Amino acid sequence: MSTFVELLLNGVSMGSVYALIALGFVVIFKATEVVNFAHASLLLAGGYVTAVLHDDIGFWPALLVGIAGAALVGAAIEFLVMRRYRGHDHSVLAIATIGVDILLVTDLTRRIGTDVLAVGDPWGDAVLEIGPLTIAHTRIAAFLAAGLLITAFLLAFRYTSWGVAMRAAAENAETAALMGIRLGRVSLGAWAVAGGLAAVAALFLTVFPTPGLERATSLAALKAFPAAILGGLDSTTGALVGGLVVGITESLATGYQSDLTFLGRGLGELAPYLVMVAILLVRPAGLFGTKELARV
């Protein structure tokens, strides 16, 4: 029983980190109706800046620079690439983000090489023992940080002028533009916010028990993609629920891998996608996604 509880707590912690990444997918989709396949590069960029600078300026300043750097990269992608294709089919824009991701990830992986970069976090390998349970301090910090950021985002999304503008643009972009809302600013802000959230997620994906930042770190964005899809790509609530579902599923499947050998190896990597497919078969729009009606 203690093993199950420990795996569940670790799953909730990692799920909250996946929720940060999934929230980035959702924010961009709500603002532009574009699926951002360049999210992996935003995550890797933020983590790389933090890892490179922490020895020179300290961990917390490096983290802030990493968050700002990832936000700037996101804003630059929107301003230099996405804005030039505005008005095109959304599938064209999605393909453009794939090209951007290939360019940025290739350059970043070239810089990282075969090294594993430490981010210099203050938690190290410290753990909290509660009876038979052992929980890493990094897992607790990840849960608290993700909860704080998600709460702050939801409050801003509901009560600030930027949040109101984004909700209006998501509801009806043409009407919002006619009412004086500048869609370019909304889109730019969405990409910047998504980049900042990805940088924070990169931190907690590269601390203990993970050895550090490496080339494969960007693949974590692929784990968060099922979270955004199964929760509903246009739902902030869905991103949170989807992240927790993916985190818990991955943790339990990995933890009980030895008891499920008949299903093959690598079940923990595959399980989130199986859950996503199962949910989409029942609810094609996701758990909290908006159903689209079309007259035939």
C-alpha positions as CSV (number, residue, x, y, z in Angstrom):
1,M,0.0,0.0,0.0
2,S,2.8,2.4,0.8
3,T,4.3,1.8,-2.7
4,F,1.0,2.8,-4.3
5,V,0.7,6.0,-2.2
6,E,4.3,6.9,-3.0
7,L,3.7,6.4,-6.7
8,L,0.5,8.3,-6.5
9,L,2.1,11.3,-4.8
10,N,5.0,11.3,-7.3
11,G,2.4,11.1,-10.1
12,V,0.5,14.1,-8.8
13,S,3.7,16.0,-8.6
14,M,4.8,15.2,-12.1
15,G,1.3,15.6,-13.3
16,S,1.3,19.2,-12.1
17,V,4.4,19.8,-14.1
18,Y,2.8,18.3,-17.2
19,A,-0.2,20.5,-16.5
20,L,2.1,23.6,-16.8
21,I,3.2,22.4,-20.3
22,A,-0.3,21.5,-21.3
23,L,-1.5,24.9,-20.2
24,G,0.9,26.4,-22.6
25,F,-0.6,24.4,-25.5
26,V,-4.1,25.5,-24.4
27,V,-3.2,29.2,-24.0
28,I,-1.8,29.4,-27.5
29,F,-4.7,27.4,-29.0
30,K,-7.3,29.6,-27.3
31,A,-5.6,32.7,-28.5
32,T,-4.9,31.6,-32.1
33,E,-6.6,28.3,-32.7
34,V,-3.2,26.9,-33.7
35,V,-1.7,23.7,-32.2
36,N,1.9,24.7,-31.2
37,F,4.3,21.9,-32.1
38,A,7.2,24.2,-31.2
39,H,6.6,23.9,-27.5
40,A,9.4,21.4,-27.0
41,S,11.9,24.0,-28.2
42,L,10.5,26.6,-25.7
43,L,10.9,24.1,-22.9
44,L,14.5,23.3,-23.9
45,A,15.4,26.9,-24.4
46,G,14.3,27.9,-20.9
47,G,16.1,25.0,-19.3
48,Y,19.3,25.6,-21.2
49,V,19.5,29.2,-20.2
50,T,19.0,28.4,-16.6
51,A,21.6,25.6,-16.7
52,V,24.2,27.7,-18.4
53,L,23.9,30.8,-16.2
54,H,23.4,29.4,-12.7
55,D,27.1,29.1,-11.9
56,D,27.7,32.7,-12.9
57,I,24.7,34.6,-11.4
58,G,23.1,32.0,-9.0
59,F,20.2,29.7,-9.3
60,W,17.2,32.1,-8.7
61,P,18.5,34.9,-11.0
62,A,19.3,32.2,-13.7
63,L,15.8,30.8,-13.4
64,L,14.3,34.2,-13.8
65,V,16.5,34.8,-16.9
66,G,15.5,31.4,-18.2
67,I,11.8,32.1,-17.8
68,A,12.2,35.5,-19.5
69,G,14.4,34.0,-22.2
70,A,11.8,31.3,-23.1
71,A,9.0,33.9,-23.0
72,L,11.1,36.1,-25.5
73,V,11.6,33.1,-27.7
74,G,7.9,32.4,-27.7
75,A,7.1,36.0,-28.5
76,A,9.7,36.1,-31.3
77,I,8.2,33.0,-32.9
78,E,4.8,34.7,-32.9
79,F,6.1,38.0,-34.2
80,L,8.5,36.8,-36.8
81,V,6.8,33.6,-38.0
82,M,3.2,33.2,-37.0
83,R,2.1,36.8,-37.6
84,R,3.3,36.6,-41.2
85,Y,1.1,33.6,-41.9
86,R,-2.0,35.0,-40.2
87,G,-5.1,34.4,-42.2
88,H,-3.8,31.1,-43.6
89,D,-5.3,27.8,-42.8
90,H,-4.6,26.7,-39.2
91,S,-3.0,23.5,-40.5
92,V,-0.5,25.6,-42.3
93,L,0.4,27.4,-39.1
94,A,0.7,24.2,-37.2
95,I,3.2,22.9,-39.9
96,A,5.1,26.1,-39.6
97,T,5.5,25.5,-35.8
98,I,7.0,22.1,-36.6
99,G,9.6,23.7,-38.8
100,V,10.4,26.2,-36.1
101,D,10.7,23.5,-33.6
102,I,13.1,21.5,-35.7
103,L,15.4,24.5,-36.2
104,L,15.5,25.5,-32.5
105,V,15.8,22.0,-31.1
106,T,18.6,21.2,-33.5
107,D,20.6,24.2,-32.5
108,L,20.0,23.7,-28.8
109,T,20.9,20.0,-28.9
110,R,24.1,20.9,-30.8
111,R,25.0,23.3,-28.0
112,I,24.2,20.7,-25.3
113,G,25.9,17.9,-27.1
114,T,26.3,14.7,-25.1
115,D,26.6,16.6,-21.8
116,V,24.1,16.5,-18.9
117,L,23.8,20.0,-17.5
118,A,22.9,20.6,-13.9
119,V,20.5,23.5,-13.2
120,G,21.9,24.2,-9.7
121,D,18.7,23.8,-7.8
122,P,18.8,24.3,-4.0
123,W,16.9,21.1,-3.2
124,G,19.6,18.6,-4.3
125,D,18.8,15.0,-3.5
126,A,17.1,15.7,-0.2
127,V,14.0,13.6,0.6
128,L,11.1,13.8,3.1
129,E,10.4,10.6,5.0
130,I,6.9,10.2,6.4
131,G,6.7,6.7,7.9
132,P,7.3,4.3,5.1
133,L,6.9,7.0,2.4
134,T,9.8,8.8,0.8
135,I,9.2,11.9,-1.2
136,A,11.9,14.0,-2.8
137,H,11.9,17.7,-1.9
138,T,12.0,18.5,-5.6
139,R,8.6,16.7,-6.1
140,I,7.1,18.8,-3.3
141,A,8.6,22.0,-4.7
142,A,7.2,21.1,-8.2
143,F,3.7,20.6,-6.9
144,L,3.7,23.8,-4.9
145,A,5.3,25.9,-7.7
146,A,2.9,24.5,-10.3
147,G,-0.1,25.0,-8.1
148,L,0.9,28.6,-7.4
149,L,1.6,29.4,-11.1
150,I,-1.6,27.8,-12.3
151,T,-3.7,29.6,-9.7
152,A,-2.0,32.9,-10.7
153,F,-2.7,32.2,-14.3
154,L,-6.4,31.4,-13.7
155,L,-6.9,34.5,-11.7
156,A,-5.2,36.6,-14.4
157,F,-7.2,34.9,-17.1
158,R,-10.5,35.7,-15.3
159,Y,-9.9,39.1,-13.8
160,T,-7.3,41.0,-15.9
161,S,-7.9,42.9,-19.1
162,W,-5.5,40.5,-20.9
163,G,-7.5,37.6,-19.7
164,V,-10.8,39.2,-20.8
165,A,-9.3,40.0,-24.2
166,M,-8.1,36.4,-24.6
167,R,-11.4,34.9,-23.6
168,A,-13.2,37.3,-26.1
169,A,-10.7,36.4,-28.8
170,A,-11.2,32.7,-28.1
171,E,-15.0,33.1,-28.3
172,N,-15.1,35.0,-31.5
173,A,-12.0,36.6,-32.9
174,E,-13.7,38.7,-35.6
175,T,-16.2,40.2,-33.1
176,A,-13.4,40.8,-30.6
177,A,-11.4,42.7,-33.2
178,L,-14.4,44.8,-34.1
179,M,-14.8,45.7,-30.4
180,G,-11.3,47.1,-30.3
181,I,-9.3,44.1,-29.0
182,R,-5.9,43.9,-30.6
183,L,-5.6,40.2,-31.6
184,G,-1.8,40.6,-32.2
185,R,-1.2,41.6,-28.6
186,V,-3.3,38.8,-27.4
187,S,-1.4,36.2,-29.5
188,L,2.0,37.7,-28.5
189,G,1.1,37.5,-24.9
190,A,-0.1,33.9,-25.2
191,W,3.1,32.8,-26.8
192,A,5.2,34.6,-24.1
193,V,3.1,33.1,-21.3
194,A,3.4,29.6,-22.8
195,G,7.2,30.0,-23.0
196,G,7.5,31.1,-19.4
197,L,5.4,28.2,-18.2
198,A,7.5,25.8,-20.3
199,A,10.7,27.2,-18.7
200,V,9.4,26.5,-15.2
201,A,8.4,23.0,-16.2
202,A,11.9,22.4,-17.7
203,L,13.3,23.1,-14.2
204,F,11.3,20.4,-12.5
205,L,11.9,18.0,-15.3
206,T,15.7,18.2,-14.9
207,V,16.1,18.1,-11.1
208,F,16.4,15.1,-8.8
209,P,15.9,12.2,-9.5
210,T,16.6,13.2,-13.1
211,P,20.4,13.8,-13.6
212,G,20.0,17.1,-15.4
213,L,19.2,18.8,-18.7
214,E,20.0,16.8,-21.8
215,R,19.0,16.6,-25.4
216,A,16.1,14.3,-24.7
217,T,14.5,16.7,-22.2
218,S,12.5,18.3,-24.9
219,L,10.6,15.0,-25.4
220,A,8.7,15.8,-22.1
221,A,6.6,18.1,-24.2
222,L,5.3,15.1,-26.1
223,K,4.1,13.6,-22.8
224,A,2.2,16.8,-22.0
225,F,0.5,16.8,-25.4
226,P,-1.8,13.9,-24.5
227,A,-2.7,15.9,-21.4
228,A,-3.9,18.8,-23.4
229,I,-5.7,16.6,-25.9
230,L,-7.5,14.4,-23.4
231,G,-8.5,17.3,-21.3
232,G,-9.7,19.4,-24.2
233,L,-7.4,21.6,-26.2
234,D,-9.5,24.7,-25.6
235,S,-10.0,24.2,-21.9
236,T,-7.7,25.5,-19.1
237,T,-9.5,23.2,-16.6
238,G,-8.9,20.3,-19.0
239,A,-5.2,21.0,-19.1
240,L,-5.0,20.7,-15.3
241,V,-7.0,17.5,-15.2
242,G,-5.2,16.1,-18.2
243,G,-1.8,16.8,-16.7
244,L,-2.7,15.0,-13.5
245,V,-4.2,12.0,-15.4
246,V,-1.0,11.7,-17.5
247,G,1.3,12.1,-14.5
248,I,-0.5,9.5,-12.3
249,T,-0.9,7.1,-15.2
250,E,2.8,7.3,-16.1
251,S,3.9,6.9,-12.5
252,L,1.7,3.9,-11.7
253,A,2.5,2.2,-15.0
254,T,6.3,2.7,-14.5
255,G,6.2,1.7,-10.8
256,Y,4.3,-1.6,-11.5
257,Q,6.2,-2.3,-14.7
258,S,7.6,-5.5,-13.2
259,D,4.1,-6.8,-12.6
260,L,3.0,-6.0,-16.1
261,T,5.8,-7.5,-18.2
262,F,3.2,-9.4,-20.3
263,L,2.3,-6.0,-21.8
264,G,5.9,-5.4,-22.9
265,R,8.6,-2.9,-21.9
266,G,8.2,0.8,-21.8
267,L,4.6,0.7,-20.6
268,G,5.1,3.9,-18.6
269,E,6.0,5.9,-21.8
270,L,3.0,4.4,-23.7
271,A,0.3,4.5,-21.0
272,P,-0.6,8.2,-21.3
273,Y,-1.2,7.8,-25.1
274,L,-3.4,4.7,-24.4
275,V,-5.4,6.7,-21.9
276,M,-5.7,9.6,-24.4
277,V,-7.0,7.3,-27.1
278,A,-9.5,5.6,-24.8
279,I,-10.9,9.0,-23.6
280,L,-11.1,10.3,-27.2
281,L,-13.1,7.3,-28.3
282,V,-15.8,8.3,-25.7
283,R,-15.4,12.1,-25.8
284,P,-13.8,13.2,-29.1
285,A,-13.5,16.8,-27.9
286,G,-11.7,15.7,-24.7
287,L,-13.0,15.7,-21.1
288,F,-13.7,19.4,-21.0
289,G,-13.3,20.4,-24.7
290,T,-16.0,22.4,-26.5
291,K,-18.0,20.4,-29.0
292,E,-18.2,21.9,-32.4
293,L,-21.5,21.8,-34.3
294,A,-21.6,22.0,-38.1
295,R,-24.6,22.2,-40.4
296,V,-24.4,19.5,-43.1
